[in-house]
Amino acid sequence: MKLCYQVATPDVAISPAVTAFQGKLDDSFRKLAELGYDGVELMTLNPLELNWDQVKGEADKNKLDIVLICTGEIFGQLKLSFMDRNLDVRNKAKKQVKGIIDFAAYFGSNVNIGRVRGQYCAELPKEVSYGYAIDSFKEISEYAGKKDVKIALESVTLMQTNFINTVQEAVNVVKDVDNEYFKMMMDVFHLNIEEKDMFEVIEKYADYNIHVHLADNNRRYPGHCGLDFEKIITAFKNTGFDGAFCTEIFQLPDQDVAAAGAIAHLRPILDRVYK
């Protein structure tokens, strides 16, 4: 079990909408290591703009594991997705994700698929859009499998996309893709909104889950609002989950306070639950 924090690489534009620690990587890694985090989830856009040896060196120096690479800002900042009506946009999205898969393979990490999957639009029949998504998922999964990288598909609230809102919907897609390297992940923030009973879902679909995002019910740091994280983490532990728990939160009131607040709340809980 590892407690991790999301960190944006320098190619991601500084923005208050980004749910990750931002700035120079050496500073970000040092601060998070000093707080006691075990690892990081990197949010990146253009890995070729980065010095991979330097990123790994900074992580190693601070004894931080790089557990996952997040693709969210491929849609957030580049507006690329797998379900766009434009073939060129879809191809650019797949090319961008393949570059991130290469980046992940270098660190022995996995890759998250969130908003880059796209969404249904009024101009296309749903079955056409769905076909675009499945074809893209199959292509990137085959590519990832050759590099021993797993893809973690994330269910996302209807407030952000109209495609794959529940874990059941994510599992249906995983079955349609039918590739051992195409799995899914659970984000507690989205589960709390979209699921009737998140604890039932955590147990029922545990075999598909390879990663967990943690945030309170207002997307701020855990312990800031109303979710019972001892109950949530215990539910994951009871399924046999022993992977990475990573924050994906708004950096409010600022990233230093958010990072300190998250670990102050979560570390004692994880220590009790995982002993």
Secondary structure, 3 states (H helix, E strand, C coil): CEEEEEEECCCCCCCCCCCCECCCHHHHHHHHHHHCCCEEEEECCCHHHCCHHHHHHHHHHCCCEEEEEECHHHHHCCCCCCCCCCHHHHHHHHHHHHHHHHHHHHHCCEEEECHHHCCCCCCCCHHHHHHHHHHHHHHHHHHHHCCCCCEEEECCCCCCCCCCCCHHHHHHHHHHHCCCCEEEEEEHHHHHHHCCCHHHHHHHCHHHEEEEEECCCCCCCCCCCCCCHHHHHHHHHHCCCCCEEEECCCCCCCHHHHHHHHHHHHHHHHHHHHC
